[in-house]
């Protein structure tokens, strides 16, 4: 392939770099999701960082750049079920306002769903 344009992501090295970046985001999520569920509670670092990583993956993949990788849709669905089960079990202990709880959960669902949808489209 070599170089196919003048953009920042238009050559093999950039595609390799992008692949490493997206792989790192995926690996971090996979490790957080496979560990102790306490690590992904809403007030823990990975409870916040997991949705951030998923959103970043979605934004990167939307660009259609060579090298951007996504997890399989089944993996994303499993992550969603696990994450939301932990979130639902822990959120009331933080005493959020009802409107925040409802809105935040909707954002979390959308975050997983939009990445899942994009991963399904990429397989088609």
Protein Blocks (a to p, Z undefined) as FASTA:
>chain_A
ZZabjbfklcfklmmmmmmmmmmmmmmmmmmmmmcfklmgfkbmklmmmmmmmmmmmmmm
mnopghiacddfklmmmmmmmmmmmmmmmmmmnopafklmmmmmmmmmmmmmmmmmmmmm
mmZZ
